[in-house]
């Protein structure tokens, strides 16, 4: 792939936490000092000046001239989140104009998460918000993979309620990805006059597979898509107009499908199907370069996969296999070498010093 040299894997990456990795579990990290401090990145001269007090105070990171990025944050996937943040900053033309909005579970150690982010990115514009798991816990139905049933996976449906009203547009990113392009290009996606969500969509995927026979055999349900050219899209990378989301009450619409799922099994795959039920066929399609997804393999075995044809702006290890787990287990896939340069985990030698 032009412009994408495969770096040599640092030897230390295949040594750490092998026992956890062998079990296939994401790695929990007990100390903020296990991550290196990232280099500081500066705005290019043409970047607009940001007044973080626009619309309601610096603590809320309000500015309509900033790029607002939303991510969930927890200890299990923290290593992936740190790499994602690093990649966003490194490839941004205006990194000082990015505001990060992190959502963590109410039961998480928010002080630890803030300290970890601040230690590696002392210059970062960010805030950590608390998500009450009980908001959605009663609506979650068991899916094909237990990791998909974590309440925090559903926090993306509540961003319009969690983030301050002054934040009107966000780029939502999963924790298992890295950017290799300027996120401002994605954030500038034209949503037109009505659209709420923009994302790469994949109309060649078997859309019917995302719902059960019970769904498709019930006309009152299957007619949901009658007047829509519904296609699969991955909810790990989205541009969302939060103002329109709030006005349209889309959180409640997603909850209504989840409530129905508790009574009638209409899907199997976690938080994705309710998004498809509400938005499929109604989103603005984004170039596939912005979500080269599926690099983590399927939801069962997490086997290695190749890139899809075409240019790449974002690499996404959706699926069971995560690059940090495979690297630590000394069983990396070839494309995991593209994630490794963004890994901020300390070397064993630095930890001992």
PyMOL commands that set and color helices and strands:
alter all, ss='L'
color gray80, all
select helices_A, chain A and resi 11-14+18-22+32-34+58-60+78-90+95-97+110-120+134-137+146-149+151-162+183-187+207-210+213-216+219-225+242-248+250-263+272-279+288-290+323-328+334-340+348-352
alter helices_A, ss='H'
color red, helices_A
select strands_A, chain A and resi 67-72+98-105+125-131+169-173+177-179+197-199+201-202+232-233+237-241+284-285+314-316
alter strands_A, ss='S'
color yellow, strands_A
deselect
rebuild
show_as cartoon
